[in-house]
């Protein structure tokens, strides 16, 4: 059994993929829900996700980032995995939906500099809105988004929107409407 198959099994053990009647953050109704935090906060799940993501990165990476809050455990896990198993120092950062109103009033938490090569990660991709907003913030600093990654793709056009920006996107799993299930 490879890492993707093991992760798929873990997704079902943790009941990450749920069927029923749900209202998404967009207000849209859905007959299924993906609770990505269950797998990204699971030690076994986050390790497998990190291993799979690392195999998709075939360039020098300076930083790992994504939107708050869903990407934060993934960023930490991937950064730690790179350090402990590959001896690579790759710090993370995340993008707030709006600037803090106190302290340093940051919208970007963590260090991000011009010309750095960045991988953007998130747990779930739907329409691409949060990842695209993250990409735009990163580009506004002058950093280079080289790749976008997610665990799940709800298969609602997000990948295509990201790729129209000239950035490749990879999801470990995607929702198959005919099977009404996750596939890889």
HELIX and SHEET records of a PDB file:
HELIX    1   1 UNK A    3  UNK A   13  1                                  11    
HELIX    2   2 UNK A   36  UNK A   40  1                                   5    
HELIX    3   3 UNK A   43  UNK A   54  1                                  12    
HELIX    4   4 UNK A   72  UNK A   86  1                                  15    
HELIX    5   5 UNK A  129  UNK A  141  1                                  13    
HELIX    6   6 UNK A  158  UNK A  164  1                                   7    
SHEET    1   A 2 UNK A  17  UNK A  23  0                                        
SHEET    2   A 2 UNK A  29  UNK A  34 -1                                        
SHEET    1   B 7 UNK A 108  UNK A 109  0                                        
SHEET    2   B 7 UNK A  91  UNK A  95 -1                                        
SHEET    3   B 7 UNK A  63  UNK A  67  1                                        
SHEET    4   B 7 UNK A 117  UNK A 125  1                                        
SHEET    5   B 7 UNK A 144  UNK A 153  1                                        
SHEET    6   B 7 UNK A 169  UNK A 176  1                                        
SHEET    7   B 7 UNK A 181  UNK A 183 -1                                        
END                                                                             
